[in-house]
């Protein structure tokens, strides 16, 4: 097979078609790792230097600093700096159904909402896959209030949570529609549903409160022509059939720390979806040796390449504690052993 562009490689992988090699990319790569491996390069230049296949982008949201060193974003979520790329949500404007009477989510058609999307497409379309980060049904509702209050609301006022799910679905679909007009072909949703021990909510609650919205949002993305990647950490096995049946094209990251088994997922669902993952970034990439990283990367390739439909990556992200030499070893191993014959 002729050498494909990164964009072609991702499209064909998500569609279940033959590719020249296994694609690889990360949702986030910490600047500490980037500067250790390629001093002076920014994150997008790093993707080209390292041969990664996708560049991830967000819509543009305004935020403001508030008392206590906290940040409030356009959704009304109040966040604390975590020292990593992503901030940590601590509070929000919703407590009860009454609070929703005056709640206004971010406007999908706000001027400059897609400035970063437009710039990324102008720079990288046709070369790298430009993947837009949006949401589905869990992150936004659960972050519009303290998480313990959200969990109580699931029991006491499920209709309030269902209304929040509808707001998330409708707003994200409206943003996706605007992004598609600008040329976006791929979307991933970063809503986590589970701990290492299992789902944050029961399968019954998920099916009743979240699953209808998940089908609606994924179906809406597909109706817009988007290829979809669903991310969720944790042990999602009690929910996985609902997640697959919602219409996703790819599941990420098959979390090894939570006991998720890449071989099992490939066997059960490899004819329906692509899978992405799952070199362990909590232990292997952070604490183990280059040799151990190479061996685990080879194991992931050996399992994931069977039948195609595989994107290799870390089990979450390349965070600030990942050893740069381990990430380099992972990439070099992918280049050497991730080629389809």
C-alpha positions in Angstrom: 0.0 0.0 0.0 1.2 3.5 -0.8 2.1 5.8 2.1 -1.0 7.6 3.4 -1.3 11.0 4.9 -2.0 11.2 8.6 -5.5 12.4 7.9 -6.2 9.5 5.5 -4.7 7.0 8.0 -7.1 8.1 10.7 -10.2 8.2 8.4 -9.5 4.7 7.1 -8.8 3.3 10.5 -12.1 4.7 11.9 -13.9 3.3 8.9 -12.4 -0.1 9.2 -10.4 0.1 6.0 -6.8 -1.0 5.3 -4.0 1.3 6.3 -0.2 1.4 5.8 0.6 1.5 9.5 -1.0 2.0 12.9 -1.8 5.6 13.6 -0.8 7.2 16.9 -1.6 10.5 18.7 -2.4 11.8 22.1 -5.2 13.9 23.5 -2.7 16.1 25.4 1.1 16.1 25.7 2.6 18.2 28.5 5.0 20.9 27.6 7.6 19.5 30.0 7.8 16.3 27.9 7.7 18.3 24.6 10.6 20.6 25.6 12.6 17.7 26.9 12.4 15.9 23.6 12.2 18.8 21.1 13.5 22.0 22.8 11.9 25.1 21.4 9.0 23.4 19.6 5.4 24.0 20.3 2.8 21.2 20.6 1.8 21.3 16.9 5.4 21.4 15.7 6.1 18.5 18.0 3.4 16.4 16.3 5.2 16.8 13.0 8.6 16.2 14.4 7.5 13.0 16.2 5.3 11.8 13.3 2.0 11.9 15.2 -1.2 11.6 13.1 -3.6 14.1 14.7 -3.8 17.5 16.3 -6.6 18.0 18.8 -8.4 21.3 19.2 -11.1 22.9 21.4 -13.7 25.5 20.8 -12.7 28.9 22.3 -14.3 29.8 25.6 -13.8 32.9 27.7 -13.0 32.6 31.4 -12.5 34.9 34.4 -10.5 34.8 37.5 -12.6 34.9 40.7 -11.9 35.0 44.5 -9.6 32.4 45.9 -7.6 32.0 42.7 -10.4 30.1 41.0 -11.5 30.3 37.4 -15.1 30.5 36.1 -15.7 29.5 32.5 -18.6 30.2 30.1 -20.5 27.2 31.3 -20.4 28.6 34.8 -18.1 25.9 36.0 -15.7 27.0 38.7 -12.3 25.3 38.4 -9.0 25.2 40.3 -5.6 25.0 38.6 -4.3 21.4 38.9 -0.8 22.1 37.8 -1.5 20.0 34.7 -3.1 20.9 31.3 -6.6 20.3 32.6 -8.0 22.3 35.5 -10.1 20.6 38.3 -13.8 21.5 38.6 -15.0 22.3 42.1 -18.3 24.1 41.8 -20.9 25.6 39.5 -24.2 27.5 39.2 -26.8 24.6 39.5 -28.3 23.0 42.6 -31.9 22.5 41.7 -34.4 22.6 38.8 -35.2 26.2 39.7 -31.6 27.2 39.0 -32.1 26.1 35.4 -34.7 28.8 34.8 -32.0 31.4 34.4 -29.2 29.2 33.2 -27.8 30.0 29.8 -25.1 27.7 28.3 -22.4 29.1 26.0 -23.7 30.4 22.7 -22.7 28.1 19.8 -22.6 30.9 17.3 -20.6 33.4 19.4 -18.1 35.3 17.3 -14.6 33.8 17.6 -15.9 30.6 19.1 -14.2 28.6 16.4 -11.1 30.7 15.9 -8.8 27.9 17.0 -10.7 25.4 14.9 -10.3 27.6 11.8 -6.6 28.2 12.4 -6.0 24.5 12.9 -7.8 23.5 9.7 -6.1 26.2 7.7 -2.7 25.0 8.9 -3.2 21.2 9.0 -6.1 19.9 7.0 -5.1 17.3 4.5 -1.9 16.6 6.5 -2.9 15.8 10.1 -6.4 14.8 11.3 -7.8 17.8 13.1 -9.9 16.4 15.9 -12.4 18.6 17.8 -13.0 18.0 21.5 -16.6 18.3 22.5 -18.7 16.5 25.1 -21.6 14.1 25.4 -23.8 13.5 28.4 -21.8 13.4 31.7 -19.0 15.9 32.1 -21.1 19.0 31.7 -24.0 18.0 34.0 -21.7 16.7 36.7 -19.4 19.8 36.6 -22.2 22.4 37.0 -22.2 21.7 40.7 -20.0 20.0 43.3 -19.8 16.3 42.4 -21.2 15.0 45.7 -24.3 17.2 45.1 -24.6 15.8 41.6 -24.6 12.3 42.9 -27.4 13.2 45.4 -29.4 14.9 42.6 -29.3 11.7 40.6 -31.2 10.0 43.4 -33.4 12.9 44.5 -34.1 14.9 41.3 -33.3 12.8 38.3 -35.4 15.0 36.1 -33.0 17.9 36.8 -30.1 15.8 35.7 -32.0 14.7 32.5 -32.6 18.4 31.7 -28.9 19.1 32.1 -28.1 16.2 29.8 -30.5 17.7 27.2 -28.7 21.0 27.5 -25.3 19.3 27.0 -26.5 17.3 24.0 -28.2 20.3 22.3 -25.3 22.7 22.9 -22.7 20.3 21.7 -24.6 19.3 18.6 -25.1 23.0 17.7 -21.3 23.5 18.1 -20.6 20.5 16.0 -22.8 21.8 13.3 -20.8 25.1 13.2 -17.5 23.2 13.3 -18.6 21.0 10.3 -19.3 24.1 8.3 -15.7 25.0 8.8 -14.4 21.7 7.7 -14.1 19.5 10.9 -14.4 15.8 10.1 -13.6 14.3 13.6 -14.9 14.7 17.1 -14.0 13.1 20.4 -15.9 13.4 23.6 -13.9 13.3 26.9 -16.7 12.5 29.4 -15.4 9.9 31.9 -18.0 7.5 33.3 -16.1 5.3 35.6 -13.6 4.8 38.4 -11.0 2.0 38.3 -13.4 -0.1 40.3 -16.4 0.4 38.1 -18.9 3.0 36.8 -19.6 6.2 38.8 -23.3 5.4 38.4 -25.2 2.2 38.2 -26.0 0.7 34.8 -29.7 1.2 35.5 -29.2 4.9 36.2 -27.0 5.2 33.1 -29.6 3.5 30.9 -32.5 5.7 32.2 -30.8 9.1 32.6 -27.8 9.2 30.2 -28.2 6.6 27.5 -31.0 8.3 25.6 -28.9 11.5 25.4 -25.7 9.5 24.4 -27.6 7.9 21.5 -28.9 11.4 20.5 -25.6 13.1 20.6 -23.6 10.4 18.9 -26.4 10.0 16.3 -26.4 13.7 15.8 -22.6 13.8 15.2 -23.0 10.9 12.7 -25.8 12.7 10.9 -23.4 15.6 10.5 -20.9 13.3 8.8 -18.5 13.2 11.7 -16.3 10.3 12.7 -16.5 9.9 16.5 -14.1 8.8 19.2 -15.5 8.2 22.7 -13.1 8.6 25.6 -13.7 7.3 29.1 -11.3 6.1 31.7 -12.0 3.5 34.2 -13.7 0.1 34.3 -16.6 0.6 31.9 -17.5 -3.0 31.3 -21.0 -2.8 33.0 -21.8 0.1 30.5 -19.9 -0.9 27.5 -22.7 -2.3 25.4 -24.7 0.9 25.7 -21.6 2.9 24.8 -20.9 0.8 21.7 -24.6 0.8 20.7 -24.8 4.6 20.8 -23.0 4.6 17.4 -19.4 5.6 18.2 -16.6 4.8 15.7 -13.9 4.3 18.3 -13.5 3.6 22.0 -10.6 5.0 24.0 -8.4 4.2 26.1 -9.3 0.6 27.2 -7.8 1.6 30.6 -5.3 -1.0 31.8 -5.1 0.4 35.4 -8.9 -0.3 35.7 -8.5 -3.9 34.5 -9.8 -3.2 31.0 -8.4 -5.9 28.6 -7.4 -4.7 25.1 -7.5 -8.3 23.7 -11.0 -8.9 25.1 -12.4 -5.6 23.7 -10.9 -6.4 20.3 -12.4 -9.9 20.4 -15.8 -8.6 21.5 -16.2 -5.4 19.5 -13.3 -5.2 17.0 -15.7 -5.9 14.1 -17.9 -3.0 15.1 -15.6 -0.2 16.2 -12.0 0.9 16.2 -10.1 1.0 19.5 -7.5 3.4 20.8 -4.9 2.8 23.5 -3.4 1.6 25.7 0.3 1.9 26.8 0.0 2.5 30.6 0.8 6.1 31.3 0.2 5.7 35.1 2.9 3.2 35.6 4.9 2.1 32.6 5.5 5.4 30.9 6.0 7.2 34.2 8.1 4.8 36.4 9.4 1.9 34.3 12.4 1.5 32.0 12.8 2.1 28.3 13.1 -1.6 27.8 9.8 -2.2 29.6 8.1 0.5 27.6 9.2 -1.0 24.4 7.9 -4.5 25.5 4.5 -3.1 26.5 4.2 -1.1 23.3 5.0 -4.3 21.2 2.4 -6.2 23.2 -0.3 -3.5 22.5 0.6 -3.6 18.8 0.5 -7.4 18.6 -3.0 -7.4 20.1 -4.4 -4.2 18.5 -3.2 -4.7 14.9 -5.2 -8.0 14.5 -8.0 -7.1 12.2 -7.0 -3.5 11.9 -9.1 -0.7 13.3 -6.5 0.2 15.9 -4.9 3.5 17.0 -2.1 3.1 19.5 -1.6 5.7 22.2 -1.0 6.0 25.9 -3.8 5.0 28.3 -4.8 8.6 28.8 -2.3 11.3 28.0 1.3 12.2 28.1 1.2 14.0 31.4 4.0 16.0 33.1 5.4 12.9 35.0 5.9 10.7 31.9 9.5 10.0 31.3 10.5 11.7 28.0 12.8 8.8 27.1 9.9 6.4 27.6 7.6 8.3 25.3 10.3 8.5 22.6 10.8 4.8 23.0 7.1 4.2 22.5 7.0 6.3 19.3 10.1 4.6 17.9 8.7 1.2 18.6 5.4 2.1 16.9 7.4 3.2 13.8 9.4 0.0 13.8 6.7 -2.6 14.5 3.4 -0.9 13.7 3.6 -1.3 9.9 1.0 -3.6 8.2 2.6 -6.0 5.7 
